[in-house]
Amino acid sequence: MSFFVQHYDPYGGRNGGPPKEVRRLLQARAAIITEHSRLDDGWTVWAGRRNRRLQLDVFLSEKPASSGLKLDGDWWYADLNLGADHFSELPVGPQVGLRLVSTIEAVLVALSHTVDDPPPTALKRTKREIEWLAAGGVDPGPGAVPQLRVHRARCAMSVERFWGLIAATSDNETGALLLSSEEADKFTARMRLLVDDLDSSDHMTAAEVAMGWVSDDVWENVRASVVSLGRDAYEQVRTTPAALTELITATDAFEGGESDRGEGLLYLHGTD
């Protein structure tokens, strides 16, 4: 099982968002959860049944998108989208880790009612968290747990249909943005495969030449933006990573705003 925490900073460093210390604690706690899940008998048994695995990505943002669960081959992929203020009222310390654990457990309980062969629903606490609770600390609980949409698409959209939809997508009422939820799942499954094919050290270096340091979430959006530009641009970047530098510099699709459809297509939810 794998956990990954990302933090989008809508505040631009201004006061109001979760402190950097909170983000670091969340990432550290996520790493501990991953390690425990690999060793825990319950998770090991579940992972061996039908060869299931679960990857849970936790996103913090000002206006979170809907959270979703998707089955792709032998992997369940879950996006847990939380508001940026989900942890901000907590002081830096064990409470942050406990809130993350409680939130994930609440989500896993919800998943156990919606999927076949459900995963375990309990996670271990760290020694520091247990000691803090034993000394009288109060578990802050999960807070507001978002509802998860379960996507049951098991296969990616055909390559030809995918690129045809990309070519037809010019605004919010055309192409891929008109797909049903079932078709959107197949579309995003294909998009994930294409984005992964751009995840090489050479591609990252080319992006950093144009943009400077690139965070994990920005890097994912950059690759999604390449896909959104169409098949020709994608194939050029895929085969010639250095071409990404000029593409980023010369194309406003990488500057955010209405012209950048990459992120929206990567997390396409469908019209129903």
C-alpha positions as CSV (number, residue, x, y, z in Angstrom):
1,M,0.0,0.0,0.0
2,S,1.3,3.5,-0.8
3,F,0.4,6.9,0.6
4,F,1.5,10.2,-0.9
5,V,0.7,13.7,0.4
6,Q,0.7,16.8,-1.8
7,H,0.0,20.4,-0.7
8,Y,-1.2,23.1,-3.1
9,D,-0.5,26.5,-1.6
10,P,-3.3,28.8,-2.7
11,Y,-2.0,31.4,-0.3
12,G,1.3,32.1,-2.0
13,G,3.1,32.1,1.3
14,R,0.7,34.4,3.0
15,N,-0.9,33.7,6.3
16,G,-4.0,31.5,6.3
17,G,-2.8,28.2,4.9
18,P,-1.4,25.2,6.8
19,P,2.1,26.0,8.1
20,K,5.1,24.4,6.3
21,E,5.7,22.4,9.5
22,V,2.2,20.8,9.2
23,R,3.0,19.8,5.6
24,R,6.3,18.2,6.7
25,L,4.5,16.3,9.5
26,L,1.9,15.0,7.1
27,Q,4.5,13.8,4.7
28,A,6.5,12.1,7.4
29,R,3.3,10.5,8.9
30,A,2.3,9.2,5.4
31,A,5.7,7.5,5.1
32,I,5.2,5.8,8.4
33,I,1.8,4.6,7.5
34,T,3.2,3.2,4.3
35,E,5.9,1.3,6.2
36,H,3.4,-0.1,8.7
37,S,1.0,-1.2,6.1
38,R,3.8,-3.2,4.4
39,L,4.5,-5.0,7.6
40,D,1.0,-5.3,9.2
41,D,-0.5,-8.8,8.8
42,G,-3.9,-7.5,7.9
43,W,-2.7,-5.4,5.1
44,T,-0.3,-8.1,3.8
45,V,-3.2,-10.7,3.7
46,W,-5.4,-8.2,1.9
47,A,-2.7,-7.3,-0.6
48,G,-2.3,-10.9,-1.4
49,R,-6.0,-11.5,-2.1
50,R,-6.6,-11.1,-5.8
51,N,-3.3,-9.3,-5.8
52,R,-4.9,-6.0,-4.7
53,R,-2.9,-2.9,-3.8
54,L,-4.1,0.6,-2.7
55,Q,-2.4,3.9,-3.4
56,L,-3.9,6.8,-1.6
57,D,-2.9,10.4,-2.5
58,V,-3.9,13.1,-0.1
59,F,-4.2,16.6,-1.6
60,L,-4.6,19.9,0.4
61,S,-6.0,22.8,-1.5
62,E,-8.1,25.9,-1.0
63,K,-11.0,24.6,-3.1
64,P,-10.7,20.8,-3.1
65,A,-12.0,18.7,-6.0
66,S,-14.3,15.7,-5.3
67,S,-12.5,12.7,-3.9
68,G,-12.5,9.5,-5.9
69,L,-11.5,5.8,-5.9
70,K,-10.6,4.0,-9.1
71,L,-9.7,0.4,-9.9
72,D,-7.0,0.0,-12.6
73,G,-5.8,-3.5,-13.1
74,D,-4.7,-4.8,-9.7
75,W,-4.4,-1.4,-8.1
76,W,-7.0,0.8,-6.3
77,Y,-6.1,4.5,-6.7
78,A,-7.8,6.9,-4.3
79,D,-7.6,10.7,-4.3
80,L,-8.5,12.2,-1.0
81,N,-9.0,15.9,-1.5
82,L,-9.1,18.0,1.7
83,G,-9.5,21.7,2.3
84,A,-6.4,23.6,3.2
85,D,-7.8,24.4,6.6
86,H,-8.3,20.7,7.5
87,F,-5.2,20.7,9.7
88,S,-4.6,24.4,10.2
89,E,-6.4,24.7,13.5
90,L,-4.2,22.1,15.1
91,P,-0.9,23.0,16.8
92,V,2.2,21.5,15.3
93,G,2.7,18.1,16.9
94,P,1.2,14.6,17.3
95,Q,-2.3,15.9,16.7
96,V,-1.5,16.4,13.0
97,G,-0.5,12.8,12.6
98,L,-3.5,11.6,14.5
99,R,-5.9,13.7,12.4
100,L,-4.3,12.2,9.2
101,V,-4.7,8.7,10.6
102,S,-8.3,9.2,11.7
103,T,-9.2,10.8,8.3
104,I,-7.7,7.9,6.3
105,E,-9.3,5.4,8.6
106,A,-12.7,7.0,8.1
107,V,-12.2,6.9,4.3
108,L,-11.2,3.2,4.5
109,V,-14.3,2.4,6.5
110,A,-16.4,4.1,3.8
111,L,-14.5,2.2,1.1
112,S,-15.2,-1.1,2.9
113,H,-18.9,-0.6,2.1
114,T,-18.4,0.2,-1.5
115,V,-15.8,-2.2,-2.9
116,D,-15.4,-5.9,-3.2
117,D,-12.7,-7.5,-1.1
118,P,-12.2,-4.4,1.0
119,P,-8.9,-3.5,2.7
120,P,-8.4,-3.4,6.5
121,T,-9.7,-0.2,8.1
122,A,-7.2,0.4,10.9
123,L,-3.8,2.0,10.9
124,K,-1.1,2.0,13.6
125,R,-0.2,5.0,15.7
126,T,3.4,6.1,16.2
127,K,5.0,5.8,19.6
128,R,5.0,9.5,20.0
129,E,1.3,9.7,19.3
130,I,0.5,6.9,21.7
131,E,2.6,8.6,24.4
132,W,0.8,11.9,23.8
133,L,-2.6,10.3,24.1
134,A,-1.5,8.4,27.3
135,A,-0.5,11.7,28.8
136,G,-4.0,13.1,28.4
137,G,-3.9,14.4,24.8
138,V,-7.2,14.3,22.9
139,D,-7.4,12.6,19.5
140,P,-8.7,15.4,17.2
141,G,-10.6,12.9,15.1
142,P,-11.0,12.9,11.3
143,G,-12.8,16.2,10.9
144,A,-15.0,16.6,7.8
145,V,-14.5,13.5,5.7
146,P,-15.3,14.0,2.0
147,Q,-17.5,11.6,0.1
148,L,-15.6,9.3,-2.2
149,R,-16.8,8.6,-5.7
150,V,-16.1,5.0,-6.8
151,H,-14.9,4.6,-10.4
152,R,-15.1,1.1,-11.7
153,A,-13.4,1.5,-15.0
154,R,-11.0,-1.4,-15.5
155,C,-9.4,-0.5,-18.8
156,A,-8.0,2.6,-20.5
157,M,-9.6,4.2,-23.5
158,S,-8.3,3.3,-26.9
159,V,-5.4,5.5,-28.1
160,E,-7.2,6.6,-31.2
161,R,-10.4,7.6,-29.4
162,F,-8.3,9.4,-26.7
163,W,-6.4,11.6,-29.1
164,G,-9.5,12.3,-31.1
165,L,-11.1,13.7,-27.9
166,I,-8.0,15.7,-27.1
167,A,-8.1,17.2,-30.6
168,A,-11.8,18.1,-30.2
169,T,-11.4,19.7,-26.8
170,S,-11.3,23.5,-27.3
171,D,-13.5,24.7,-24.4
172,N,-15.6,23.5,-21.5
173,E,-18.4,22.3,-23.8
174,T,-16.4,20.2,-26.3
175,G,-14.5,17.0,-26.6
176,A,-13.4,15.2,-23.5
177,L,-15.2,17.6,-21.2
178,L,-18.6,16.2,-22.4
179,L,-17.8,12.6,-21.4
180,S,-20.0,10.6,-19.0
181,S,-18.4,9.5,-15.7
182,E,-17.8,6.0,-17.1
183,E,-16.0,7.3,-20.2
184,A,-14.2,9.9,-18.2
185,D,-12.7,7.1,-16.1
186,K,-11.4,5.4,-19.2
187,F,-10.1,8.7,-20.5
188,T,-8.1,9.5,-17.4
189,A,-6.8,5.9,-17.2
190,R,-5.3,6.5,-20.7
191,M,-4.0,9.9,-19.7
192,R,-2.2,8.5,-16.7
193,L,-0.4,6.0,-18.9
194,L,0.7,8.8,-21.3
195,V,1.7,11.1,-18.4
196,D,3.8,8.3,-16.9
197,D,5.7,7.9,-20.1
198,L,7.1,11.4,-19.7
199,D,8.4,10.8,-16.2
200,S,12.1,10.4,-17.0
201,S,15.1,12.3,-15.6
202,D,15.7,13.8,-19.0
203,H,12.2,15.2,-19.2
204,M,12.5,16.6,-15.6
205,T,15.8,18.2,-16.5
206,A,14.2,19.9,-19.5
207,A,11.4,21.2,-17.4
208,E,13.7,22.6,-14.8
209,V,15.7,24.4,-17.5
210,A,12.6,26.4,-18.4
211,M,10.9,26.7,-15.0
212,G,13.6,26.3,-12.3
213,W,12.8,23.9,-9.5
214,V,9.7,21.8,-10.2
215,S,7.6,20.3,-7.3
216,D,5.9,16.9,-7.6
217,D,2.4,18.4,-8.3
218,V,3.7,20.9,-10.8
219,W,5.6,18.2,-12.6
220,E,2.5,16.1,-12.9
221,N,0.6,19.1,-14.3
222,V,3.3,20.0,-16.7
223,R,3.2,16.5,-18.2
224,A,-0.6,16.6,-18.3
225,S,-0.4,19.9,-20.2
226,V,1.9,18.3,-22.8
227,V,-0.8,15.7,-23.4
228,S,-3.5,18.3,-23.6
229,L,-1.6,19.9,-26.6
230,G,-2.2,17.0,-28.8
231,R,-0.6,13.9,-30.2
232,D,2.1,15.6,-32.3
233,A,3.4,17.7,-29.4
234,Y,3.2,14.8,-27.1
235,E,5.2,12.4,-29.4
236,Q,7.8,15.1,-30.0
237,V,8.4,15.6,-26.3
238,R,8.2,11.8,-25.6
239,T,11.0,11.0,-28.1
240,T,13.0,14.2,-27.6
241,P,12.9,15.3,-23.9
242,A,14.9,18.5,-24.6
243,A,11.9,19.7,-26.7
244,L,10.0,20.2,-23.5
245,T,12.1,23.3,-22.6
246,E,11.1,25.2,-25.7
247,L,7.5,24.1,-25.5
248,I,7.2,25.4,-21.9
249,T,8.8,28.7,-22.8
250,A,6.8,29.2,-26.0
251,T,3.3,27.9,-25.0
252,D,0.9,29.6,-22.6
253,A,-0.6,26.2,-21.7
254,F,2.1,26.0,-19.0
255,E,1.3,29.4,-17.4
256,G,-2.0,28.3,-15.8
257,G,-5.4,30.0,-16.5
258,E,-8.0,29.1,-19.1
259,S,-5.5,28.0,-21.7
260,D,-4.1,25.3,-19.4
261,R,-6.4,22.3,-19.6
262,G,-3.9,19.6,-18.5
263,E,-4.9,19.4,-14.8
264,G,-8.6,19.4,-15.6
265,L,-8.2,16.6,-18.1
266,L,-6.1,14.6,-15.7
267,Y,-8.8,14.7,-13.0
268,L,-11.8,14.6,-15.4
269,H,-14.9,13.4,-13.5
270,G,-17.5,13.4,-16.3
271,T,-20.8,15.2,-16.7
272,D,-23.1,12.9,-14.7
